[in-house]
Structure formats: C-alpha cells, structure tokens
Amino acid sequence: MGTAHDSRAARAVVPPRYRRRVHFLAVFVGGGMGAVLRFVLAGFVQSASGSFFPWGTFVVNATGCLTIGLLATLLEERSALGPTWRVFLLFGVLGGYTTFSSFGLETWRLIESGDWLRAAANATGSVAVGLVAVAAGVGLGRVVG
C-alpha cells in the first residue's frame, strides 16, 4: 500500500478539485470489498457454529471493532498512510464490513476524552433507538405488505 511519503506524492499528483471524487471512489470500492468480506465471514462462522445464536454477526462486529481500533490508531496517531487510504479503509472497507465498528470507535473516543455521560448515552441510545427503529420498520412492513 505504500508509506506516508508515497501518499504525499499521490496527493501532489491528484489536483485538489478531484480529491473528493477520489475519496468517493475509495469509499465505493472499499465498501463493496467490506460487504463481500462480511457476507463470506458471517456466513462461514454462522454455518460452522450450527447455532441459532447470530455468531456470524457477532464475530463480524467484534473483528470490525478490533480492526477499526488498530487502523484508526495507526492512521491517525502514526500517520501510517495518507487521507485517501484512511477513507478507503475506515469508511469504505470497514463501513461495508460493519458500521458497528464506527459506533464502537466513536463511543471509545468519548470515553477516552473523559466524556462518560455522552459515551453512555451514545451506547444505550444507539442500541435502544436501533431496536425501536427495527420494531417500527417491521410493523410498517407488515402494514404496508
């Protein structure tokens, strides 16, 4: 993938007016890759577990959180790669793999900054609102369908 020096050279080649387009393309391609990876891994784990518990989704969420923690630290704190790679990996690949990893990272950042109240509100609120939204969607789907 290259070094931070390589990414600076790439930024010099891509004119600023095209950088946003490159980022959209990076999210598009990375998102497709992450979605396929999620589909394959979750299906394999679920099939291998032989369980009614959603182990496939559980493993995808856990590995996504581990990966976003690692990559965010390397990309943001150590400047391992340039901004296009950050967008490709964090928003594209991991966004397609699982948005739960973004939720985990954002909640962790609140905890790290000492904002425990907002972290707790984000964690409980996201789960509660998510479940209510699913229930509303199911209800709406049954009424419409």
PyRosetta script that sets phi, psi and omega in degrees:
from pyrosetta import init, pose_from_sequence

init()
pose = pose_from_sequence("MGTAHDSRAARAVVPPRYRRRVHFLAVFVGGGMGAVLRFVLAGFVQSASGSFFPWGTFVVNATGCLTIGLLATLLEERSALGPTWRVFLLFGVLGGYTTFSSFGLETWRLIESGDWLRAAANATGSVAVGLVAVAAGVGLGRVVG")
pose.set_psi(1, -27.1)
pose.set_omega(1, 176.4)
pose.set_phi(2, 110.1)
pose.set_psi(2, -177.3)
pose.set_omega(2, -178.5)
pose.set_phi(3, -113.3)
pose.set_psi(3, 176.8)
pose.set_omega(3, 177.4)
pose.set_phi(4, -61.3)
pose.set_psi(4, -35.4)
pose.set_omega(4, 177.9)
pose.set_phi(5, -62.0)
pose.set_psi(5, -42.7)
pose.set_omega(5, 178.4)
pose.set_phi(6, -61.3)
pose.set_psi(6, -39.6)
pose.set_omega(6, -178.3)
pose.set_phi(7, -69.0)
pose.set_psi(7, -33.4)
pose.set_omega(7, 175.7)
pose.set_phi(8, -64.3)
pose.set_psi(8, -39.1)
pose.set_omega(8, 178.3)
pose.set_phi(9, -65.6)
pose.set_psi(9, -40.1)
pose.set_omega(9, 179.4)
pose.set_phi(10, -65.4)
pose.set_psi(10, -38.1)
pose.set_omega(10, 178.7)
pose.set_phi(11, -63.5)
pose.set_psi(11, -34.5)
pose.set_omega(11, 179.6)
pose.set_phi(12, -68.1)
pose.set_psi(12, -29.1)
pose.set_omega(12, -178.7)
pose.set_phi(13, -79.7)
pose.set_psi(13, -36.6)
pose.set_omega(13, -178.5)
pose.set_phi(14, -87.9)
pose.set_psi(14, 113.8)
pose.set_omega(14, 179.0)
pose.set_phi(15, -59.7)
pose.set_psi(15, 146.0)
pose.set_omega(15, -177.7)
pose.set_phi(16, -51.9)
pose.set_psi(16, -35.3)
pose.set_omega(16, -177.6)
pose.set_phi(17, -68.1)
pose.set_psi(17, -18.4)
pose.set_omega(17, 179.5)
pose.set_phi(18, -100.2)
pose.set_psi(18, -9.2)
pose.set_omega(18, -176.6)
pose.set_phi(19, -59.2)
pose.set_psi(19, -41.3)
pose.set_omega(19, 179.9)
pose.set_phi(20, -62.9)
pose.set_psi(20, -40.7)
pose.set_omega(20, 177.3)
pose.set_phi(21, -63.4)
pose.set_psi(21, -39.7)
pose.set_omega(21, 177.9)
pose.set_phi(22, -64.0)
pose.set_psi(22, -39.7)
pose.set_omega(22, 178.5)
pose.set_phi(23, -65.8)
pose.set_psi(23, -40.0)
pose.set_omega(23, 176.3)
pose.set_phi(24, -61.5)
pose.set_psi(24, -43.3)
pose.set_omega(24, 178.4)
pose.set_phi(25, -63.7)
pose.set_psi(25, -40.6)
pose.set_omega(25, 179.1)
pose.set_phi(26, -62.5)
pose.set_psi(26, -42.3)
pose.set_omega(26, 177.9)
pose.set_phi(27, -66.3)
pose.set_psi(27, -42.6)
pose.set_omega(27, -179.5)
pose.set_phi(28, -60.4)
pose.set_psi(28, -51.6)
pose.set_omega(28, -178.1)
pose.set_phi(29, -68.3)
pose.set_psi(29, -46.3)
pose.set_omega(29, 179.6)
pose.set_phi(30, -63.0)
pose.set_psi(30, -39.9)
pose.set_omega(30, 179.0)
pose.set_phi(31, -61.9)
pose.set_psi(31, -40.9)
pose.set_omega(31, 176.5)
pose.set_phi(32, -63.2)
pose.set_psi(32, -42.3)
pose.set_omega(32, 179.2)
pose.set_phi(33, -64.2)
pose.set_psi(33, -43.7)
pose.set_omega(33, -179.9)
pose.set_phi(34, -64.9)
pose.set_psi(34, -39.1)
pose.set_omega(34, -179.9)
pose.set_phi(35, -65.5)
pose.set_psi(35, -41.7)
pose.set_omega(35, 177.9)
pose.set_phi(36, -65.4)
pose.set_psi(36, -42.5)
pose.set_omega(36, 178.2)
pose.set_phi(37, -60.5)
pose.set_psi(37, -44.1)
pose.set_omega(37, 177.9)
pose.set_phi(38, -61.0)
pose.set_psi(38, -45.5)
pose.set_omega(38, -179.1)
pose.set_phi(39, -59.8)
pose.set_psi(39, -46.1)
pose.set_omega(39, -178.0)
pose.set_phi(40, -68.6)
pose.set_psi(40, -50.4)
pose.set_omega(40, -176.4)
pose.set_phi(41, -66.9)
pose.set_psi(41, -47.3)
pose.set_omega(41, -179.4)
pose.set_phi(42, -61.9)
pose.set_psi(42, -41.4)
pose.set_omega(42, 178.4)
pose.set_phi(43, -64.1)
pose.set_psi(43, -43.3)
pose.set_omega(43, 179.1)
pose.set_phi(44, -63.3)
pose.set_psi(44, -48.9)
pose.set_omega(44, -178.4)
pose.set_phi(45, -63.2)
pose.set_psi(45, -44.5)
pose.set_omega(45, -179.1)
pose.set_phi(46, -62.7)
pose.set_psi(46, -43.5)
pose.set_omega(46, 179.5)
pose.set_phi(47, -65.4)
pose.set_psi(47, -42.6)
pose.set_omega(47, -179.2)
pose.set_phi(48, -67.9)
pose.set_psi(48, -30.6)
pose.set_omega(48, -177.8)
pose.set_phi(49, -74.3)
pose.set_psi(49, -30.3)
pose.set_omega(49, -178.3)
pose.set_phi(50, 60.4)
pose.set_psi(50, 27.8)
pose.set_omega(50, -173.7)
pose.set_phi(51, -117.1)
pose.set_psi(51, 159.3)
pose.set_omega(51, 173.8)
pose.set_phi(52, -84.8)
pose.set_psi(52, -15.6)
pose.set_omega(52, 175.3)
pose.set_phi(53, -69.2)
pose.set_psi(53, 138.7)
pose.set_omega(53, -176.6)
pose.set_phi(54, -75.5)
pose.set_psi(54, 65.2)
pose.set_omega(54, -178.7)
pose.set_phi(55, -61.4)
pose.set_psi(55, -34.0)
pose.set_omega(55, -179.9)
pose.set_phi(56, -59.7)
pose.set_psi(56, -49.7)
pose.set_omega(56, 178.8)
pose.set_phi(57, -65.9)
pose.set_psi(57, -39.9)
pose.set_omega(57, 179.1)
pose.set_phi(58, -58.9)
pose.set_psi(58, -47.3)
pose.set_omega(58, -179.4)
pose.set_phi(59, -66.0)
pose.set_psi(59, -41.7)
pose.set_omega(59, 178.1)
pose.set_phi(60, -61.1)
pose.set_psi(60, -46.0)
pose.set_omega(60, -179.9)
pose.set_phi(61, -63.2)
pose.set_psi(61, -43.5)
pose.set_omega(61, -179.5)
pose.set_phi(62, -66.0)
pose.set_psi(62, -45.7)
pose.set_omega(62, -179.8)
pose.set_phi(63, -69.4)
pose.set_psi(63, -33.0)
pose.set_omega(63, 175.7)
pose.set_phi(64, -64.2)
pose.set_psi(64, -41.4)
pose.set_omega(64, 178.4)
pose.set_phi(65, -66.3)
pose.set_psi(65, -43.2)
pose.set_omega(65, 176.8)
pose.set_phi(66, -59.9)
pose.set_psi(66, -46.2)
pose.set_omega(66, -176.5)
pose.set_phi(67, -67.0)
pose.set_psi(67, -42.2)
pose.set_omega(67, -179.8)
pose.set_phi(68, -68.3)
pose.set_psi(68, -34.2)
pose.set_omega(68, 176.1)
pose.set_phi(69, -63.1)
pose.set_psi(69, -45.7)
pose.set_omega(69, 178.8)
pose.set_phi(70, -64.2)
pose.set_psi(70, -52.5)
pose.set_omega(70, -176.2)
pose.set_phi(71, -66.4)
pose.set_psi(71, -41.4)
pose.set_omega(71, 179.6)
pose.set_phi(72, -61.1)
pose.set_psi(72, -40.6)
pose.set_omega(72, 178.5)
pose.set_phi(73, -64.9)
pose.set_psi(73, -47.9)
pose.set_omega(73, -179.8)
pose.set_phi(74, -65.1)
pose.set_psi(74, -41.8)
pose.set_omega(74, -175.9)
pose.set_phi(75, -76.8)
pose.set_psi(75, -37.7)
pose.set_omega(75, -175.6)
pose.set_phi(76, -91.9)
pose.set_psi(76, -40.3)
pose.set_omega(76, -176.2)
pose.set_phi(77, -90.0)
pose.set_psi(77, -27.0)
pose.set_omega(77, -177.0)
pose.set_phi(78, -112.7)
pose.set_psi(78, -0.8)
pose.set_omega(78, -179.5)
pose.set_phi(79, 48.5)
pose.set_psi(79, 46.4)
pose.set_omega(79, -176.3)
pose.set_phi(80, -64.7)
pose.set_psi(80, -35.9)
pose.set_omega(80, -179.3)
pose.set_phi(81, -140.0)
pose.set_psi(81, 168.0)
pose.set_omega(81, -178.7)
pose.set_phi(82, -78.7)
pose.set_psi(82, 178.3)
pose.set_omega(82, -175.3)
pose.set_phi(83, -63.1)
pose.set_psi(83, -32.5)
pose.set_omega(83, 179.6)
pose.set_phi(84, -67.5)
pose.set_psi(84, -40.0)
pose.set_omega(84, 176.9)
pose.set_phi(85, -66.3)
pose.set_psi(85, -38.1)
pose.set_omega(85, 177.8)
pose.set_phi(86, -61.3)
pose.set_psi(86, -46.6)
pose.set_omega(86, 178.5)
pose.set_phi(87, -62.7)
pose.set_psi(87, -45.0)
pose.set_omega(87, -179.8)
pose.set_phi(88, -60.0)
pose.set_psi(88, -48.9)
pose.set_omega(88, -174.8)
pose.set_phi(89, -77.1)
pose.set_psi(89, -50.5)
pose.set_omega(89, -173.9)
pose.set_phi(90, -77.1)
pose.set_psi(90, -45.5)
pose.set_omega(90, -177.9)
pose.set_phi(91, -88.9)
pose.set_psi(91, -39.1)
pose.set_omega(91, -177.9)
pose.set_phi(92, -78.1)
pose.set_psi(92, -76.5)
pose.set_omega(92, -174.5)
pose.set_phi(93, -59.4)
pose.set_psi(93, -53.4)
pose.set_omega(93, -177.6)
pose.set_phi(94, -72.7)
pose.set_psi(94, -29.5)
pose.set_omega(94, 174.9)
pose.set_phi(95, -65.8)
pose.set_psi(95, -37.3)
pose.set_omega(95, 176.1)
pose.set_phi(96, -75.7)
pose.set_psi(96, -31.0)
pose.set_omega(96, -179.1)
pose.set_phi(97, -72.5)
pose.set_psi(97, -50.3)
pose.set_omega(97, 177.8)
pose.set_phi(98, -168.7)
pose.set_psi(98, 129.2)
pose.set_omega(98, 174.3)
pose.set_phi(99, -79.5)
pose.set_psi(99, -10.8)
pose.set_omega(99, 177.9)
pose.set_phi(100, -61.7)
pose.set_psi(100, -30.8)
pose.set_omega(100, 179.6)
pose.set_phi(101, -66.1)
pose.set_psi(101, -37.9)
pose.set_omega(101, 176.5)
pose.set_phi(102, -64.1)
pose.set_psi(102, -43.9)
pose.set_omega(102, 176.4)
pose.set_phi(103, -57.3)
pose.set_psi(103, -46.0)
pose.set_omega(103, 179.9)
pose.set_phi(104, -63.2)
pose.set_psi(104, -44.5)
pose.set_omega(104, -179.1)
pose.set_phi(105, -65.4)
pose.set_psi(105, -44.9)
pose.set_omega(105, -179.2)
pose.set_phi(106, -63.7)
pose.set_psi(106, -39.6)
pose.set_omega(106, 177.9)
pose.set_phi(107, -66.7)
pose.set_psi(107, -41.2)
pose.set_omega(107, 178.6)
pose.set_phi(108, -63.0)
pose.set_psi(108, -41.0)
pose.set_omega(108, 179.1)
pose.set_phi(109, -60.6)
pose.set_psi(109, -38.5)
pose.set_omega(109, 176.5)
pose.set_phi(110, -64.7)
pose.set_psi(110, -42.4)
pose.set_omega(110, 177.9)
pose.set_phi(111, -62.9)
pose.set_psi(111, -46.3)
pose.set_omega(111, 180.0)
pose.set_phi(112, -58.9)
pose.set_psi(112, -35.5)
pose.set_omega(112, -179.0)
pose.set_phi(113, -82.0)
pose.set_psi(113, 0.6)
pose.set_omega(113, 178.9)
pose.set_phi(114, 84.5)
pose.set_psi(114, 8.1)
pose.set_omega(114, -177.8)
pose.set_phi(115, -92.9)
pose.set_psi(115, 68.4)
pose.set_omega(115, -175.5)
pose.set_phi(116, -62.6)
pose.set_psi(116, -37.1)
pose.set_omega(116, -178.3)
pose.set_phi(117, -63.7)
pose.set_psi(117, -46.8)
pose.set_omega(117, 178.5)
pose.set_phi(118, -67.3)
pose.set_psi(118, -35.5)
pose.set_omega(118, 178.0)
pose.set_phi(119, -62.4)
pose.set_psi(119, -45.6)
pose.set_omega(119, 179.0)
pose.set_phi(120, -65.9)
pose.set_psi(120, -39.8)
pose.set_omega(120, 178.8)
pose.set_phi(121, -64.8)
pose.set_psi(121, -40.8)
pose.set_omega(121, 178.9)
pose.set_phi(122, -64.8)
pose.set_psi(122, -45.7)
pose.set_omega(122, -177.9)
pose.set_phi(123, -65.5)
pose.set_psi(123, -53.4)
pose.set_omega(123, -177.4)
pose.set_phi(124, -71.8)
pose.set_psi(124, -39.3)
pose.set_omega(124, -180.0)
pose.set_phi(125, -64.5)
pose.set_psi(125, -42.9)
pose.set_omega(125, -179.8)
pose.set_phi(126, -62.9)
pose.set_psi(126, -44.2)
pose.set_omega(126, -179.8)
pose.set_phi(127, -67.8)
pose.set_psi(127, -47.7)
pose.set_omega(127, -178.2)
pose.set_phi(128, -63.4)
pose.set_psi(128, -49.1)
pose.set_omega(128, -179.1)
pose.set_phi(129, -65.4)
pose.set_psi(129, -38.1)
pose.set_omega(129, 177.3)
pose.set_phi(130, -60.0)
pose.set_psi(130, -44.9)
pose.set_omega(130, 179.4)
pose.set_phi(131, -66.9)
pose.set_psi(131, -40.4)
pose.set_omega(131, 177.6)
pose.set_phi(132, -64.3)
pose.set_psi(132, -41.2)
pose.set_omega(132, 179.5)
pose.set_phi(133, -65.0)
pose.set_psi(133, -39.8)
pose.set_omega(133, 176.4)
pose.set_phi(134, -62.6)
pose.set_psi(134, -46.2)
pose.set_omega(134, 179.1)
pose.set_phi(135, -60.2)
pose.set_psi(135, -41.6)
pose.set_omega(135, 178.3)
pose.set_phi(136, -64.6)
pose.set_psi(136, -41.3)
pose.set_omega(136, 178.1)
pose.set_phi(137, -64.2)
pose.set_psi(137, -41.3)
pose.set_omega(137, 177.0)
pose.set_phi(138, -63.0)
pose.set_psi(138, -46.2)
pose.set_omega(138, 179.1)
pose.set_phi(139, -60.6)
pose.set_psi(139, -45.3)
pose.set_omega(139, 179.3)
pose.set_phi(140, -63.1)
pose.set_psi(140, -41.7)
pose.set_omega(140, 178.9)
pose.set_phi(141, -62.6)
pose.set_psi(141, -36.2)
pose.set_omega(141, 179.1)
pose.set_phi(142, -73.5)
pose.set_psi(142, -32.7)
pose.set_omega(142, 178.3)
pose.set_phi(143, -72.9)
pose.set_psi(143, -46.2)
pose.set_omega(143, -176.9)
pose.set_phi(144, -72.1)
pose.set_psi(144, -41.9)
pose.set_omega(144, -174.6)
pose.set_phi(145, -79.9)
pose.dump_pdb("model.pdb")
